[in-house]
Amino acid sequence: MQVENADRFEFAEVGLLGERIPVQVTGVSLSGNCSPCTFTWNDRSVITFPSGNYTVRYTGPITQNHLVVAFPEPYRVMVRVPPGLDVRNRLLGVISPAGAEVSEEKDGSLLVTWNSTRSAELRFYPPERELWLTWFGQFWIIIAIVLLLPFFLTRKRRSG
């Protein structure tokens, strides 16, 4: 996560009523024009650092293949979707429409980037879900043909 002119970063998700719920994260690191870049934990979900431009990296939980992030001010958000998962099928996956760009990396992962957004939403899926969607669609097309065929055959006999 790239932050500009910031002196703090909060690890939180948005609850049902819009409230901020702290999220437990691990592997937090800060990088920028400092060596080393240091930060201080102010709460169990807030880090502070000298004001400036930084990249905050961390590992956090994702539940039900759905990631939603919200910020008080616009940020550049980059999410790397690991190989074996996808977001590009609009029937199965969701990418918030706030100017997101999806690019495929050399290792097979996907990089989803929002240049300046206050919120980003991403729902990803494994490749077998596309296969299931194809089978489901074919099943219902066959059912529609079986149910409509008698109607069309009897209609043709009446007009002929």
CNS distance restraints for C-alpha pairs under 8 A (distance, minus, plus):
assign (resid   1 and name CA) (resid  55 and name CA) 5.45 0.50 0.50
assign (resid   1 and name CA) (resid  56 and name CA) 5.04 0.50 0.50
assign (resid   1 and name CA) (resid  57 and name CA) 6.20 0.50 0.50
assign (resid   1 and name CA) (resid  75 and name CA) 7.81 0.50 0.50
assign (resid   1 and name CA) (resid  76 and name CA) 6.85 0.50 0.50
assign (resid   1 and name CA) (resid  77 and name CA) 5.52 0.50 0.50
assign (resid   1 and name CA) (resid  78 and name CA) 6.42 0.50 0.50
assign (resid   2 and name CA) (resid  53 and name CA) 7.45 0.50 0.50
assign (resid   2 and name CA) (resid  54 and name CA) 5.77 0.50 0.50
assign (resid   2 and name CA) (resid  55 and name CA) 4.31 0.50 0.50
assign (resid   2 and name CA) (resid  56 and name CA) 6.21 0.50 0.50
assign (resid   2 and name CA) (resid  75 and name CA) 6.65 0.50 0.50
assign (resid   2 and name CA) (resid  76 and name CA) 5.74 0.50 0.50
assign (resid   2 and name CA) (resid  77 and name CA) 6.71 0.50 0.50
assign (resid   3 and name CA) (resid  53 and name CA) 5.65 0.50 0.50
assign (resid   3 and name CA) (resid  54 and name CA) 5.35 0.50 0.50
assign (resid   3 and name CA) (resid  55 and name CA) 6.15 0.50 0.50
assign (resid   3 and name CA) (resid  56 and name CA) 7.41 0.50 0.50
assign (resid   3 and name CA) (resid  75 and name CA) 6.17 0.50 0.50
assign (resid   3 and name CA) (resid  76 and name CA) 7.32 0.50 0.50
assign (resid   4 and name CA) (resid  52 and name CA) 6.14 0.50 0.50
assign (resid   4 and name CA) (resid  53 and name CA) 4.21 0.50 0.50
assign (resid   4 and name CA) (resid  54 and name CA) 6.48 0.50 0.50
assign (resid   4 and name CA) (resid  75 and name CA) 7.63 0.50 0.50
assign (resid   5 and name CA) (resid  51 and name CA) 5.84 0.50 0.50
assign (resid   5 and name CA) (resid  52 and name CA) 4.56 0.50 0.50
assign (resid   5 and name CA) (resid  53 and name CA) 5.41 0.50 0.50
assign (resid   6 and name CA) (resid  50 and name CA) 7.96 0.50 0.50
assign (resid   6 and name CA) (resid  51 and name CA) 5.16 0.50 0.50
assign (resid   6 and name CA) (resid  52 and name CA) 5.56 0.50 0.50
assign (resid   6 and name CA) (resid  53 and name CA) 6.60 0.50 0.50
assign (resid   6 and name CA) (resid  54 and name CA) 7.97 0.50 0.50
assign (resid   7 and name CA) (resid  48 and name CA) 5.62 0.50 0.50
assign (resid   7 and name CA) (resid  49 and name CA) 5.12 0.50 0.50
assign (resid   7 and name CA) (resid  50 and name CA) 5.42 0.50 0.50
assign (resid   7 and name CA) (resid  51 and name CA) 4.21 0.50 0.50
assign (resid   7 and name CA) (resid  52 and name CA) 6.68 0.50 0.50
assign (resid   8 and name CA) (resid  46 and name CA) 6.93 0.50 0.50
assign (resid   8 and name CA) (resid  47 and name CA) 5.53 0.50 0.50
assign (resid   8 and name CA) (resid  48 and name CA) 4.16 0.50 0.50
assign (resid   8 and name CA) (resid  49 and name CA) 6.07 0.50 0.50
assign (resid   8 and name CA) (resid  51 and name CA) 7.94 0.50 0.50
assign (resid   9 and name CA) (resid  46 and name CA) 5.70 0.50 0.50
assign (resid   9 and name CA) (resid  47 and name CA) 5.39 0.50 0.50
assign (resid   9 and name CA) (resid  48 and name CA) 6.49 0.50 0.50
assign (resid  10 and name CA) (resid  45 and name CA) 5.69 0.50 0.50
assign (resid  10 and name CA) (resid  46 and name CA) 4.32 0.50 0.50
assign (resid  10 and name CA) (resid  47 and name CA) 6.47 0.50 0.50
assign (resid  11 and name CA) (resid  22 and name CA) 6.04 0.50 0.50
assign (resid  11 and name CA) (resid  23 and name CA) 5.56 0.50 0.50
assign (resid  11 and name CA) (resid  24 and name CA) 7.46 0.50 0.50
assign (resid  11 and name CA) (resid  25 and name CA) 7.39 0.50 0.50
assign (resid  11 and name CA) (resid  45 and name CA) 4.99 0.50 0.50
assign (resid  11 and name CA) (resid  46 and name CA) 6.15 0.50 0.50
assign (resid  12 and name CA) (resid  20 and name CA) 5.82 0.50 0.50
assign (resid  12 and name CA) (resid  21 and name CA) 5.16 0.50 0.50
assign (resid  12 and name CA) (resid  22 and name CA) 4.22 0.50 0.50
assign (resid  12 and name CA) (resid  23 and name CA) 4.90 0.50 0.50
assign (resid  12 and name CA) (resid  45 and name CA) 6.86 0.50 0.50
assign (resid  13 and name CA) (resid  20 and name CA) 5.64 0.50 0.50
assign (resid  13 and name CA) (resid  21 and name CA) 5.17 0.50 0.50
assign (resid  13 and name CA) (resid  22 and name CA) 6.44 0.50 0.50
assign (resid  13 and name CA) (resid  23 and name CA) 6.56 0.50 0.50
assign (resid  13 and name CA) (resid  68 and name CA) 7.42 0.50 0.50
assign (resid  13 and name CA) (resid  69 and name CA) 6.50 0.50 0.50
assign (resid  13 and name CA) (resid  70 and name CA) 7.25 0.50 0.50
assign (resid  14 and name CA) (resid  18 and name CA) 5.43 0.50 0.50
assign (resid  14 and name CA) (resid  19 and name CA) 5.61 0.50 0.50
assign (resid  14 and name CA) (resid  20 and name CA) 4.85 0.50 0.50
assign (resid  14 and name CA) (resid  21 and name CA) 6.04 0.50 0.50
assign (resid  14 and name CA) (resid  69 and name CA) 7.62 0.50 0.50
assign (resid  14 and name CA) (resid  70 and name CA) 7.10 0.50 0.50
assign (resid  15 and name CA) (resid  19 and name CA) 5.10 0.50 0.50
assign (resid  15 and name CA) (resid  20 and name CA) 6.11 0.50 0.50
assign (resid  15 and name CA) (resid  21 and name CA) 6.26 0.50 0.50
assign (resid  22 and name CA) (resid  44 and name CA) 7.67 0.50 0.50
assign (resid  22 and name CA) (resid  45 and name CA) 5.62 0.50 0.50
assign (resid  23 and name CA) (resid  45 and name CA) 6.40 0.50 0.50
assign (resid  23 and name CA) (resid  60 and name CA) 7.44 0.50 0.50
assign (resid  23 and name CA) (resid  61 and name CA) 7.97 0.50 0.50
assign (resid  24 and name CA) (resid  44 and name CA) 7.59 0.50 0.50
assign (resid  24 and name CA) (resid  45 and name CA) 6.83 0.50 0.50
assign (resid  24 and name CA) (resid  60 and name CA) 6.64 0.50 0.50
assign (resid  24 and name CA) (resid  61 and name CA) 7.70 0.50 0.50
assign (resid  25 and name CA) (resid  45 and name CA) 7.95 0.50 0.50
assign (resid  25 and name CA) (resid  58 and name CA) 6.51 0.50 0.50
assign (resid  25 and name CA) (resid  59 and name CA) 5.60 0.50 0.50
assign (resid  25 and name CA) (resid  60 and name CA) 4.58 0.50 0.50
assign (resid  25 and name CA) (resid  61 and name CA) 7.33 0.50 0.50
assign (resid  26 and name CA) (resid  58 and name CA) 6.03 0.50 0.50
assign (resid  26 and name CA) (resid  59 and name CA) 5.26 0.50 0.50
assign (resid  26 and name CA) (resid  60 and name CA) 6.50 0.50 0.50
assign (resid  27 and name CA) (resid  57 and name CA) 7.49 0.50 0.50
assign (resid  27 and name CA) (resid  58 and name CA) 5.16 0.50 0.50
assign (resid  27 and name CA) (resid  59 and name CA) 5.82 0.50 0.50
assign (resid  28 and name CA) (resid  56 and name CA) 7.13 0.50 0.50
assign (resid  28 and name CA) (resid  57 and name CA) 5.64 0.50 0.50
assign (resid  28 and name CA) (resid  58 and name CA) 4.37 0.50 0.50
assign (resid  28 and name CA) (resid  59 and name CA) 7.10 0.50 0.50
assign (resid  29 and name CA) (resid  56 and name CA) 5.89 0.50 0.50
assign (resid  29 and name CA) (resid  57 and name CA) 5.25 0.50 0.50
assign (resid  29 and name CA) (resid  58 and name CA) 6.49 0.50 0.50
assign (resid  30 and name CA) (resid  37 and name CA) 5.75 0.50 0.50
assign (resid  30 and name CA) (resid  38 and name CA) 6.83 0.50 0.50
assign (resid  30 and name CA) (resid  39 and name CA) 7.36 0.50 0.50
assign (resid  30 and name CA) (resid  54 and name CA) 6.57 0.50 0.50
assign (resid  30 and name CA) (resid  55 and name CA) 5.79 0.50 0.50
assign (resid  30 and name CA) (resid  56 and name CA) 4.84 0.50 0.50
assign (resid  30 and name CA) (resid  57 and name CA) 6.51 0.50 0.50
assign (resid  31 and name CA) (resid  36 and name CA) 7.63 0.50 0.50
assign (resid  31 and name CA) (resid  37 and name CA) 5.68 0.50 0.50
assign (resid  31 and name CA) (resid  54 and name CA) 5.58 0.50 0.50
assign (resid  31 and name CA) (resid  55 and name CA) 5.25 0.50 0.50
assign (resid  31 and name CA) (resid  56 and name CA) 6.73 0.50 0.50
assign (resid  32 and name CA) (resid  37 and name CA) 6.87 0.50 0.50
assign (resid  32 and name CA) (resid  53 and name CA) 6.45 0.50 0.50
assign (resid  32 and name CA) (resid  54 and name CA) 4.67 0.50 0.50
assign (resid  32 and name CA) (resid  55 and name CA) 6.30 0.50 0.50
assign (resid  33 and name CA) (resid  37 and name CA) 7.88 0.50 0.50
assign (resid  33 and name CA) (resid  53 and name CA) 7.78 0.50 0.50
assign (resid  33 and name CA) (resid  54 and name CA) 7.68 0.50 0.50
assign (resid  38 and name CA) (resid  49 and name CA) 6.69 0.50 0.50
assign (resid  39 and name CA) (resid  47 and name CA) 6.17 0.50 0.50
assign (resid  39 and name CA) (resid  48 and name CA) 5.52 0.50 0.50
assign (resid  39 and name CA) (resid  49 and name CA) 4.74 0.50 0.50
assign (resid  40 and name CA) (resid  47 and name CA) 5.38 0.50 0.50
assign (resid  40 and name CA) (resid  48 and name CA) 5.28 0.50 0.50
assign (resid  40 and name CA) (resid  49 and name CA) 6.52 0.50 0.50
assign (resid  41 and name CA) (resid  45 and name CA) 7.53 0.50 0.50
assign (resid  41 and name CA) (resid  46 and name CA) 5.90 0.50 0.50
assign (resid  41 and name CA) (resid  47 and name CA) 4.50 0.50 0.50
assign (resid  41 and name CA) (resid  48 and name CA) 6.50 0.50 0.50
assign (resid  42 and name CA) (resid  46 and name CA) 5.51 0.50 0.50
assign (resid  42 and name CA) (resid  47 and name CA) 5.72 0.50 0.50
assign (resid  42 and name CA) (resid  48 and name CA) 6.76 0.50 0.50
assign (resid  43 and name CA) (resid  47 and name CA) 7.34 0.50 0.50
assign (resid  62 and name CA) (resid  66 and name CA) 6.51 0.50 0.50
assign (resid  62 and name CA) (resid  67 and name CA) 6.17 0.50 0.50
assign (resid  63 and name CA) (resid  67 and name CA) 7.54 0.50 0.50
assign (resid  65 and name CA) (resid 123 and name CA) 5.61 0.50 0.50
assign (resid  65 and name CA) (resid 124 and name CA) 5.53 0.50 0.50
assign (resid  65 and name CA) (resid 125 and name CA) 6.68 0.50 0.50
assign (resid  66 and name CA) (resid 121 and name CA) 7.55 0.50 0.50
assign (resid  66 and name CA) (resid 122 and name CA) 5.87 0.50 0.50
assign (resid  66 and name CA) (resid 123 and name CA) 4.38 0.50 0.50
assign (resid  66 and name CA) (resid 124 and name CA) 6.64 0.50 0.50
assign (resid  67 and name CA) (resid 120 and name CA) 7.98 0.50 0.50
assign (resid  67 and name CA) (resid 121 and name CA) 5.69 0.50 0.50
assign (resid  67 and name CA) (resid 122 and name CA) 5.09 0.50 0.50
assign (resid  67 and name CA) (resid 123 and name CA) 6.21 0.50 0.50
assign (resid  68 and name CA) (resid 119 and name CA) 7.29 0.50 0.50
assign (resid  68 and name CA) (resid 120 and name CA) 5.76 0.50 0.50
assign (resid  68 and name CA) (resid 121 and name CA) 4.43 0.50 0.50
assign (resid  68 and name CA) (resid 122 and name CA) 6.44 0.50 0.50
assign (resid  69 and name CA) (resid 119 and name CA) 5.45 0.50 0.50
assign (resid  69 and name CA) (resid 120 and name CA) 5.34 0.50 0.50
assign (resid  69 and name CA) (resid 121 and name CA) 6.54 0.50 0.50
assign (resid  70 and name CA) (resid 118 and name CA) 5.62 0.50 0.50
assign (resid  70 and name CA) (resid 119 and name CA) 4.19 0.50 0.50
assign (resid  70 and name CA) (resid 120 and name CA) 6.62 0.50 0.50
assign (resid  71 and name CA) (resid  75 and name CA) 7.52 0.50 0.50
assign (resid  71 and name CA) (resid 118 and name CA) 4.96 0.50 0.50
assign (resid  71 and name CA) (resid 119 and name CA) 6.18 0.50 0.50
assign (resid  72 and name CA) (resid 118 and name CA) 6.50 0.50 0.50
assign (resid  73 and name CA) (resid 117 and name CA) 7.70 0.50 0.50
assign (resid  73 and name CA) (resid 118 and name CA) 5.61 0.50 0.50
assign (resid  74 and name CA) (resid 116 and name CA) 5.12 0.50 0.50
assign (resid  74 and name CA) (resid 117 and name CA) 4.51 0.50 0.50
assign (resid  74 and name CA) (resid 118 and name CA) 4.46 0.50 0.50
assign (resid  74 and name CA) (resid 119 and name CA) 7.92 0.50 0.50
assign (resid  75 and name CA) (resid 115 and name CA) 7.01 0.50 0.50
assign (resid  75 and name CA) (resid 116 and name CA) 4.97 0.50 0.50
assign (resid  75 and name CA) (resid 117 and name CA) 5.44 0.50 0.50
assign (resid  75 and name CA) (resid 118 and name CA) 6.43 0.50 0.50
assign (resid  76 and name CA) (resid 113 and name CA) 7.38 0.50 0.50
assign (resid  76 and name CA) (resid 114 and name CA) 5.67 0.50 0.50
assign (resid  76 and name CA) (resid 115 and name CA) 4.50 0.50 0.50
assign (resid  76 and name CA) (resid 116 and name CA) 4.93 0.50 0.50
assign (resid  76 and name CA) (resid 117 and name CA) 6.59 0.50 0.50
assign (resid  77 and name CA) (resid 113 and name CA) 5.72 0.50 0.50
assign (resid  77 and name CA) (resid 114 and name CA) 5.15 0.50 0.50
assign (resid  77 and name CA) (resid 115 and name CA) 6.54 0.50 0.50
assign (resid  77 and name CA) (resid 116 and name CA) 7.45 0.50 0.50
assign (resid  77 and name CA) (resid 117 and name CA) 7.45 0.50 0.50
assign (resid  77 and name CA) (resid 120 and name CA) 7.75 0.50 0.50
assign (resid  78 and name CA) (resid 111 and name CA) 6.76 0.50 0.50
assign (resid  78 and name CA) (resid 112 and name CA) 5.71 0.50 0.50
assign (resid  78 and name CA) (resid 113 and name CA) 4.51 0.50 0.50
assign (resid  78 and name CA) (resid 114 and name CA) 6.52 0.50 0.50
assign (resid  79 and name CA) (resid 111 and name CA) 5.80 0.50 0.50
assign (resid  79 and name CA) (resid 112 and name CA) 5.21 0.50 0.50
assign (resid  79 and name CA) (resid 113 and name CA) 6.52 0.50 0.50
assign (resid  80 and name CA) (resid 109 and name CA) 6.72 0.50 0.50
assign (resid  80 and name CA) (resid 110 and name CA) 5.70 0.50 0.50
assign (resid  80 and name CA) (resid 111 and name CA) 4.59 0.50 0.50
assign (resid  80 and name CA) (resid 112 and name CA) 6.38 0.50 0.50
assign (resid  81 and name CA) (resid  85 and name CA) 6.52 0.50 0.50
assign (resid  81 and name CA) (resid  86 and name CA) 7.18 0.50 0.50
assign (resid  81 and name CA) (resid 109 and name CA) 5.59 0.50 0.50
assign (resid  81 and name CA) (resid 110 and name CA) 4.99 0.50 0.50
assign (resid  81 and name CA) (resid 111 and name CA) 6.26 0.50 0.50
assign (resid  81 and name CA) (resid 112 and name CA) 7.62 0.50 0.50
assign (resid  81 and name CA) (resid 124 and name CA) 7.98 0.50 0.50
assign (resid  82 and name CA) (resid 108 and name CA) 7.48 0.50 0.50
assign (resid  82 and name CA) (resid 109 and name CA) 4.66 0.50 0.50
assign (resid  82 and name CA) (resid 110 and name CA) 6.65 0.50 0.50
assign (resid  83 and name CA) (resid 107 and name CA) 7.20 0.50 0.50
assign (resid  83 and name CA) (resid 108 and name CA) 4.98 0.50 0.50
assign (resid  83 and name CA) (resid 109 and name CA) 4.28 0.50 0.50
assign (resid  83 and name CA) (resid 110 and name CA) 7.25 0.50 0.50
assign (resid  84 and name CA) (resid 108 and name CA) 7.74 0.50 0.50
assign (resid  84 and name CA) (resid 109 and name CA) 7.59 0.50 0.50
assign (resid  84 and name CA) (resid 126 and name CA) 6.22 0.50 0.50
assign (resid  84 and name CA) (resid 127 and name CA) 6.70 0.50 0.50
assign (resid  85 and name CA) (resid 109 and name CA) 7.84 0.50 0.50
assign (resid  85 and name CA) (resid 124 and name CA) 6.31 0.50 0.50
assign (resid  85 and name CA) (resid 125 and name CA) 5.48 0.50 0.50
assign (resid  85 and name CA) (resid 126 and name CA) 4.71 0.50 0.50
assign (resid  85 and name CA) (resid 127 and name CA) 6.46 0.50 0.50
assign (resid  86 and name CA) (resid  93 and name CA) 7.52 0.50 0.50
assign (resid  86 and name CA) (resid 110 and name CA) 7.41 0.50 0.50
assign (resid  86 and name CA) (resid 124 and name CA) 5.43 0.50 0.50
assign (resid  86 and name CA) (resid 125 and name CA) 5.51 0.50 0.50
assign (resid  86 and name CA) (resid 126 and name CA) 6.40 0.50 0.50
assign (resid  86 and name CA) (resid 127 and name CA) 7.04 0.50 0.50
assign (resid  87 and name CA) (resid  92 and name CA) 7.52 0.50 0.50
assign (resid  87 and name CA) (resid  93 and name CA) 4.76 0.50 0.50
assign (resid  87 and name CA) (resid  94 and name CA) 6.44 0.50 0.50
assign (resid  87 and name CA) (resid  95 and name CA) 7.12 0.50 0.50
assign (resid  87 and name CA) (resid 122 and name CA) 7.43 0.50 0.50
assign (resid  87 and name CA) (resid 123 and name CA) 6.45 0.50 0.50
assign (resid  87 and name CA) (resid 124 and name CA) 4.70 0.50 0.50
assign (resid  87 and name CA) (resid 125 and name CA) 6.52 0.50 0.50
assign (resid  88 and name CA) (resid  93 and name CA) 6.33 0.50 0.50
assign (resid  88 and name CA) (resid  94 and name CA) 7.76 0.50 0.50
assign (resid  89 and name CA) (resid  93 and name CA) 5.60 0.50 0.50
assign (resid  89 and name CA) (resid  94 and name CA) 7.97 0.50 0.50
assign (resid  90 and name CA) (resid  94 and name CA) 6.15 0.50 0.50
assign (resid  92 and name CA) (resid 123 and name CA) 8.00 0.50 0.50
assign (resid  92 and name CA) (resid 124 and name CA) 7.63 0.50 0.50
assign (resid  92 and name CA) (resid 125 and name CA) 6.94 0.50 0.50
assign (resid  92 and name CA) (resid 129 and name CA) 7.61 0.50 0.50
assign (resid  92 and name CA) (resid 130 and name CA) 7.56 0.50 0.50
assign (resid  93 and name CA) (resid 122 and name CA) 7.34 0.50 0.50
assign (resid  93 and name CA) (resid 123 and name CA) 4.96 0.50 0.50
assign (resid  93 and name CA) (resid 124 and name CA) 5.22 0.50 0.50
assign (resid  93 and name CA) (resid 125 and name CA) 6.50 0.50 0.50
assign (resid  94 and name CA) (resid 121 and name CA) 7.08 0.50 0.50
assign (resid  94 and name CA) (resid 122 and name CA) 5.32 0.50 0.50
assign (resid  94 and name CA) (resid 123 and name CA) 4.82 0.50 0.50
assign (resid  94 and name CA) (resid 124 and name CA) 7.10 0.50 0.50
assign (resid  95 and name CA) (resid 100 and name CA) 7.10 0.50 0.50
assign (resid  95 and name CA) (resid 120 and name CA) 7.64 0.50 0.50
assign (resid  95 and name CA) (resid 121 and name CA) 5.66 0.50 0.50
assign (resid  95 and name CA) (resid 122 and name CA) 4.72 0.50 0.50
assign (resid  95 and name CA) (resid 123 and name CA) 6.68 0.50 0.50
assign (resid  96 and name CA) (resid 100 and name CA) 6.97 0.50 0.50
assign (resid  96 and name CA) (resid 120 and name CA) 5.76 0.50 0.50
assign (resid  96 and name CA) (resid 121 and name CA) 4.93 0.50 0.50
assign (resid  96 and name CA) (resid 122 and name CA) 6.56 0.50 0.50
assign (resid  98 and name CA) (resid 114 and name CA) 7.16 0.50 0.50
assign (resid  98 and name CA) (resid 117 and name CA) 6.78 0.50 0.50
assign (resid  98 and name CA) (resid 120 and name CA) 7.45 0.50 0.50
assign (resid  99 and name CA) (resid 114 and name CA) 5.91 0.50 0.50
assign (resid  99 and name CA) (resid 115 and name CA) 7.32 0.50 0.50
assign (resid 100 and name CA) (resid 112 and name CA) 6.47 0.50 0.50
assign (resid 100 and name CA) (resid 113 and name CA) 5.42 0.50 0.50
assign (resid 100 and name CA) (resid 114 and name CA) 4.66 0.50 0.50
assign (resid 100 and name CA) (resid 115 and name CA) 7.59 0.50 0.50
assign (resid 101 and name CA) (resid 112 and name CA) 5.57 0.50 0.50
assign (resid 101 and name CA) (resid 113 and name CA) 5.21 0.50 0.50
assign (resid 101 and name CA) (resid 114 and name CA) 6.59 0.50 0.50
assign (resid 102 and name CA) (resid 110 and name CA) 6.65 0.50 0.50
assign (resid 102 and name CA) (resid 111 and name CA) 5.69 0.50 0.50
assign (resid 102 and name CA) (resid 112 and name CA) 4.52 0.50 0.50
assign (resid 102 and name CA) (resid 113 and name CA) 6.56 0.50 0.50
assign (resid 103 and name CA) (resid 110 and name CA) 5.72 0.50 0.50
assign (resid 103 and name CA) (resid 111 and name CA) 5.28 0.50 0.50
assign (resid 103 and name CA) (resid 112 and name CA) 6.58 0.50 0.50
assign (resid 104 and name CA) (resid 108 and name CA) 6.42 0.50 0.50
assign (resid 104 and name CA) (resid 109 and name CA) 6.05 0.50 0.50
assign (resid 104 and name CA) (resid 110 and name CA) 4.58 0.50 0.50
assign (resid 104 and name CA) (resid 111 and name CA) 6.27 0.50 0.50
assign (resid 105 and name CA) (resid 109 and name CA) 5.34 0.50 0.50
assign (resid 105 and name CA) (resid 110 and name CA) 5.78 0.50 0.50
assign (resid 105 and name CA) (resid 111 and name CA) 6.84 0.50 0.50
assign (resid 114 and name CA) (resid 120 and name CA) 7.59 0.50 0.50
assign (resid 125 and name CA) (resid 129 and name CA) 6.63 0.50 0.50
assign (resid 126 and name CA) (resid 130 and name CA) 7.87 0.50 0.50
assign (resid 127 and name CA) (resid 131 and name CA) 7.08 0.50 0.50
assign (resid 128 and name CA) (resid 132 and name CA) 6.27 0.50 0.50
assign (resid 129 and name CA) (resid 133 and name CA) 6.10 0.50 0.50
assign (resid 130 and name CA) (resid 134 and name CA) 6.21 0.50 0.50
assign (resid 131 and name CA) (resid 135 and name CA) 6.28 0.50 0.50
assign (resid 132 and name CA) (resid 136 and name CA) 5.99 0.50 0.50
assign (resid 133 and name CA) (resid 137 and name CA) 6.07 0.50 0.50
assign (resid 134 and name CA) (resid 138 and name CA) 6.17 0.50 0.50
assign (resid 135 and name CA) (resid 139 and name CA) 6.04 0.50 0.50
assign (resid 136 and name CA) (resid 140 and name CA) 6.41 0.50 0.50
assign (resid 137 and name CA) (resid 141 and name CA) 6.24 0.50 0.50
assign (resid 138 and name CA) (resid 142 and name CA) 6.22 0.50 0.50
assign (resid 139 and name CA) (resid 143 and name CA) 6.30 0.50 0.50
assign (resid 140 and name CA) (resid 144 and name CA) 6.06 0.50 0.50
assign (resid 141 and name CA) (resid 145 and name CA) 6.23 0.50 0.50
assign (resid 142 and name CA) (resid 146 and name CA) 6.18 0.50 0.50
assign (resid 143 and name CA) (resid 147 and name CA) 6.13 0.50 0.50
assign (resid 144 and name CA) (resid 148 and name CA) 5.94 0.50 0.50
assign (resid 145 and name CA) (resid 149 and name CA) 5.67 0.50 0.50
assign (resid 146 and name CA) (resid 150 and name CA) 7.55 0.50 0.50
assign (resid 147 and name CA) (resid 151 and name CA) 7.67 0.50 0.50
assign (resid 148 and name CA) (resid 152 and name CA) 6.41 0.50 0.50
assign (resid 149 and name CA) (resid 153 and name CA) 6.16 0.50 0.50
assign (resid 150 and name CA) (resid 154 and name CA) 6.11 0.50 0.50
assign (resid 151 and name CA) (resid 155 and name CA) 6.12 0.50 0.50
assign (resid 152 and name CA) (resid 156 and name CA) 6.14 0.50 0.50
assign (resid 153 and name CA) (resid 157 and name CA) 6.44 0.50 0.50
assign (resid 154 and name CA) (resid 158 and name CA) 6.37 0.50 0.50
assign (resid 155 and name CA) (resid 159 and name CA) 6.44 0.50 0.50
assign (resid 156 and name CA) (resid 160 and name CA) 6.14 0.50 0.50
